[in-house]
Amino acid sequence: MRDNLIHEYDDTNLDEVWKTSDQDIPELLNLIEPLLPNQIPLLGEL
């Protein structure tokens, strides 16, 4: 996705970008959270 956004931005699928930001990133944060020390706040706690 990064290459497409940087080099072919006129051909970027905005639905895919939205899905990534709306669904994939929160799922990734849920997977990473148990691996972090308790002192580090996540995005929702800032």
Biopython code that builds the backbone (N, CA, C, O; Angstrom):
import numpy as np
from Bio.PDB.StructureBuilder import StructureBuilder

atoms = [
    (1, "MET", "N", (0.827, -1.187, 0.000)),
    (1, "MET", "CA", (0.000, 0.000, 0.000)),
    (1, "MET", "C", (0.874, 1.254, 0.000)),
    (1, "MET", "O", (0.527, 2.237, -0.655)),
    (2, "ARG", "N", (1.995, 1.244, 0.717)),
    (2, "ARG", "CA", (2.847, 2.425, 0.794)),
    (2, "ARG", "C", (3.311, 2.862, -0.591)),
    (2, "ARG", "O", (3.207, 4.042, -0.926)),
    (3, "ASP", "N", (3.818, 1.941, -1.399)),
    (3, "ASP", "CA", (4.281, 2.294, -2.741)),
    (3, "ASP", "C", (3.161, 2.909, -3.568)),
    (3, "ASP", "O", (3.372, 3.883, -4.290)),
    (4, "ASN", "N", (1.997, 2.344, -3.460)),
    (4, "ASN", "CA", (0.865, 2.866, -4.208)),
    (4, "ASN", "C", (0.527, 4.285, -3.763)),
    (4, "ASN", "O", (0.259, 5.152, -4.595)),
    (5, "LEU", "N", (0.539, 4.520, -2.461)),
    (5, "LEU", "CA", (0.218, 5.857, -1.957)),
    (5, "LEU", "C", (1.263, 6.884, -2.373)),
    (5, "LEU", "O", (0.923, 8.027, -2.679)),
    (6, "ILE", "N", (2.525, 6.486, -2.385)),
    (6, "ILE", "CA", (3.606, 7.414, -2.691)),
    (6, "ILE", "C", (3.785, 7.620, -4.187)),
    (6, "ILE", "O", (3.956, 8.750, -4.643)),
    (7, "HIS", "N", (3.747, 6.539, -4.952)),
    (7, "HIS", "CA", (4.114, 6.627, -6.363)),
    (7, "HIS", "C", (2.928, 6.627, -7.323)),
    (7, "HIS", "O", (3.050, 7.110, -8.449)),
    (8, "GLU", "N", (1.811, 6.106, -6.907)),
    (8, "GLU", "CA", (0.650, 6.014, -7.802)),
    (8, "GLU", "C", (-0.603, 6.501, -7.086)),
    (8, "GLU", "O", (-1.639, 5.836, -7.092)),
    (9, "TYR", "N", (-0.491, 7.662, -6.474)),
    (9, "TYR", "CA", (-1.586, 8.153, -5.640)),
    (9, "TYR", "C", (-2.876, 8.361, -6.408)),
    (9, "TYR", "O", (-3.956, 8.297, -5.820)),
    (10, "ASP", "N", (-2.792, 8.607, -7.708)),
    (10, "ASP", "CA", (-4.015, 8.784, -8.482)),
    (10, "ASP", "C", (-4.750, 7.463, -8.723)),
    (10, "ASP", "O", (-5.902, 7.457, -9.157)),
    (11, "ASP", "N", (-4.080, 6.353, -8.440)),
    (11, "ASP", "CA", (-4.665, 5.024, -8.626)),
    (11, "ASP", "C", (-4.930, 4.328, -7.288)),
    (11, "ASP", "O", (-5.132, 3.115, -7.250)),
    (12, "THR", "N", (-4.929, 5.090, -6.198)),
    (12, "THR", "CA", (-5.114, 4.532, -4.858)),
    (12, "THR", "C", (-6.579, 4.189, -4.614)),
    (12, "THR", "O", (-7.474, 4.981, -4.909)),
    (13, "ASN", "N", (-6.806, 3.004, -4.073)),
    (13, "ASN", "CA", (-8.154, 2.581, -3.711)),
    (13, "ASN", "C", (-8.472, 3.146, -2.329)),
    (13, "ASN", "O", (-7.998, 2.624, -1.319)),
    (14, "LEU", "N", (-9.266, 4.203, -2.282)),
    (14, "LEU", "CA", (-9.555, 4.866, -1.014)),
    (14, "LEU", "C", (-10.350, 3.975, -0.067)),
    (14, "LEU", "O", (-10.232, 4.118, 1.150)),
    (15, "ASP", "N", (-11.146, 3.070, -0.593)),
    (15, "ASP", "CA", (-11.864, 2.127, 0.270)),
    (15, "ASP", "C", (-10.881, 1.228, 1.011)),
    (15, "ASP", "O", (-11.095, 0.905, 2.179)),
    (16, "GLU", "N", (-9.815, 0.827, 0.346)),
    (16, "GLU", "CA", (-8.800, -0.018, 0.978)),
    (16, "GLU", "C", (-8.018, 0.763, 2.039)),
    (16, "GLU", "O", (-7.681, 0.221, 3.092)),
    (17, "VAL", "N", (-7.736, 2.023, 1.758)),
    (17, "VAL", "CA", (-7.055, 2.877, 2.750)),
    (17, "VAL", "C", (-7.946, 3.032, 3.979)),
    (17, "VAL", "O", (-7.470, 2.924, 5.109)),
    (18, "TRP", "N", (-9.234, 3.284, 3.761)),
    (18, "TRP", "CA", (-10.162, 3.446, 4.882)),
    (18, "TRP", "C", (-10.270, 2.152, 5.694)),
    (18, "TRP", "O", (-10.265, 2.190, 6.924)),
    (19, "LYS", "N", (-10.367, 1.015, 5.012)),
    (19, "LYS", "CA", (-10.454, -0.269, 5.710)),
    (19, "LYS", "C", (-9.211, -0.487, 6.573)),
    (19, "LYS", "O", (-9.311, -0.955, 7.707)),
    (20, "THR", "N", (-8.058, -0.151, 6.039)),
    (20, "THR", "CA", (-6.820, -0.316, 6.794)),
    (20, "THR", "C", (-6.832, 0.538, 8.050)),
    (20, "THR", "O", (-6.495, 0.055, 9.131)),
    (21, "SER", "N", (-7.214, 1.797, 7.919)),
    (21, "SER", "CA", (-7.198, 2.691, 9.075)),
    (21, "SER", "C", (-8.325, 2.381, 10.059)),
    (21, "SER", "O", (-8.157, 2.552, 11.267)),
    (22, "ASP", "N", (-9.442, 1.938, 9.563)),
    (22, "ASP", "CA", (-10.614, 1.722, 10.406)),
    (22, "ASP", "C", (-10.659, 0.334, 11.040)),
    (22, "ASP", "O", (-11.158, 0.186, 12.155)),
    (23, "GLN", "N", (-10.140, -0.695, 10.343)),
    (23, "GLN", "CA", (-10.260, -2.069, 10.824)),
    (23, "GLN", "C", (-8.907, -2.713, 11.129)),
    (23, "GLN", "O", (-8.701, -3.258, 12.213)),
    (24, "ASP", "N", (-7.993, -2.647, 10.168)),
    (24, "ASP", "CA", (-6.743, -3.394, 10.302)),
    (24, "ASP", "C", (-5.836, -2.849, 11.401)),
    (24, "ASP", "O", (-5.244, -3.629, 12.148)),
    (25, "ILE", "N", (-5.716, -1.528, 11.514)),
    (25, "ILE", "CA", (-4.832, -0.956, 12.530)),
    (25, "ILE", "C", (-5.344, -1.238, 13.939)),
    (25, "ILE", "O", (-4.548, -1.642, 14.786)),
    (26, "PRO", "N", (-6.633, -1.048, 14.237)),
    (26, "PRO", "CA", (-7.108, -1.414, 15.577)),
    (26, "PRO", "C", (-6.887, -2.899, 15.903)),
    (26, "PRO", "O", (-6.553, -3.237, 17.039)),
    (27, "GLU", "N", (-7.068, -3.771, 14.928)),
    (27, "GLU", "CA", (-6.812, -5.204, 15.160)),
    (27, "GLU", "C", (-5.340, -5.427, 15.464)),
    (27, "GLU", "O", (-5.008, -6.212, 16.352)),
    (28, "LEU", "N", (-4.456, -4.755, 14.749)),
    (28, "LEU", "CA", (-3.023, -4.868, 14.984)),
    (28, "LEU", "C", (-2.664, -4.370, 16.386)),
    (28, "LEU", "O", (-1.867, -4.999, 17.083)),
    (29, "LEU", "N", (-3.242, -3.255, 16.797)),
    (29, "LEU", "CA", (-2.988, -2.738, 18.147)),
    (29, "LEU", "C", (-3.433, -3.738, 19.208)),
    (29, "LEU", "O", (-2.751, -3.903, 20.220)),
    (30, "ASN", "N", (-4.557, -4.403, 18.999)),
    (30, "ASN", "CA", (-5.018, -5.410, 19.957)),
    (30, "ASN", "C", (-4.052, -6.578, 20.064)),
    (30, "ASN", "O", (-3.903, -7.166, 21.135)),
    (31, "LEU", "N", (-3.396, -6.918, 18.962)),
    (31, "LEU", "CA", (-2.419, -8.003, 18.980)),
    (31, "LEU", "C", (-1.108, -7.573, 19.640)),
    (31, "LEU", "O", (-0.441, -8.380, 20.289)),
    (32, "ILE", "N", (-0.747, -6.315, 19.475)),
    (32, "ILE", "CA", (0.515, -5.811, 20.015)),
    (32, "ILE", "C", (0.406, -5.478, 21.501)),
    (32, "ILE", "O", (1.376, -5.638, 22.242)),
    (33, "GLU", "N", (-0.744, -5.023, 21.936)),
    (33, "GLU", "CA", (-0.932, -4.554, 23.312)),
    (33, "GLU", "C", (-0.411, -5.520, 24.376)),
    (33, "GLU", "O", (0.267, -5.072, 25.301)),
    (34, "PRO", "N", (-0.693, -6.823, 24.292)),
    (34, "PRO", "CA", (-0.188, -7.732, 25.328)),
    (34, "PRO", "C", (1.346, -7.824, 25.369)),
    (34, "PRO", "O", (1.903, -8.264, 26.375)),
    (35, "LEU", "N", (2.015, -7.427, 24.323)),
    (35, "LEU", "CA", (3.466, -7.512, 24.259)),
    (35, "LEU", "C", (4.158, -6.285, 24.848)),
    (35, "LEU", "O", (5.363, -6.312, 25.096)),
    (36, "LEU", "N", (3.405, -5.212, 25.073)),
    (36, "LEU", "CA", (3.985, -3.968, 25.571)),
    (36, "LEU", "C", (4.023, -3.939, 27.091)),
    (36, "LEU", "O", (3.157, -4.510, 27.752)),
    (37, "PRO", "N", (5.049, -3.260, 27.650)),
    (37, "PRO", "CA", (5.051, -3.053, 29.108)),
    (37, "PRO", "C", (3.851, -2.196, 29.509)),
    (37, "PRO", "O", (3.340, -1.429, 28.693)),
    (38, "ASN", "N", (3.413, -2.318, 30.719)),
    (38, "ASN", "CA", (2.212, -1.615, 31.192)),
    (38, "ASN", "C", (2.357, -0.098, 31.197)),
    (38, "ASN", "O", (1.344, 0.600, 31.166)),
    (39, "GLN", "N", (3.572, 0.441, 31.235)),
    (39, "GLN", "CA", (3.760, 1.879, 31.329)),
    (39, "GLN", "C", (3.474, 2.617, 30.024)),
    (39, "GLN", "O", (3.270, 3.830, 30.058)),
    (40, "ILE", "N", (3.452, 1.951, 28.899)),
    (40, "ILE", "CA", (3.308, 2.621, 27.616)),
    (40, "ILE", "C", (1.826, 2.739, 27.269)),
    (40, "ILE", "O", (1.157, 1.728, 27.054)),
    (41, "PRO", "N", (1.295, 3.998, 27.212)),
    (41, "PRO", "CA", (-0.123, 4.154, 26.847)),
    (41, "PRO", "C", (-0.342, 3.914, 25.358)),
    (41, "PRO", "O", (0.500, 4.263, 24.530)),
    (42, "LEU", "N", (-1.462, 3.325, 25.034)),
    (42, "LEU", "CA", (-1.835, 3.138, 23.633)),
    (42, "LEU", "C", (-2.580, 4.371, 23.144)),
    (42, "LEU", "O", (-2.862, 5.277, 23.929)),
    (43, "LEU", "N", (-2.897, 4.414, 21.872)),
    (43, "LEU", "CA", (-3.524, 5.573, 21.263)),
    (43, "LEU", "C", (-4.813, 5.977, 21.976)),
    (43, "LEU", "O", (-5.063, 7.168, 22.162)),
    (44, "GLY", "N", (-5.619, 5.025, 22.370)),
    (44, "GLY", "CA", (-6.876, 5.333, 23.016)),
    (44, "GLY", "C", (-6.727, 5.891, 24.416)),
    (44, "GLY", "O", (-7.683, 6.425, 24.979)),
    (45, "GLU", "N", (-5.534, 5.774, 24.986)),
    (45, "GLU", "CA", (-5.308, 6.228, 26.359)),
    (45, "GLU", "C", (-4.583, 7.564, 26.418)),
    (45, "GLU", "O", (-4.345, 8.084, 27.508)),
    (46, "LEU", "N", (-4.227, 8.130, 25.271)),
    (46, "LEU", "CA", (-3.490, 9.406, 25.265)),
    (46, "LEU", "C", (-4.405, 10.579, 25.517)),
    (46, "LEU", "O", (-3.949, 11.722, 25.545)),
]
sb = StructureBuilder()
sb.init_structure("model")
sb.init_model(0)
sb.init_chain("A")
sb.init_seg("    ")
for serial, (resi, resn, name, xyz) in enumerate(atoms, 1):
    if name == "N":
        sb.init_residue(resn, " ", resi, " ")
    sb.init_atom(name, np.array(xyz, "f"), 0.0, 1.0, " ", f" {name:<3s}", serial, name[0])
structure = sb.get_structure()
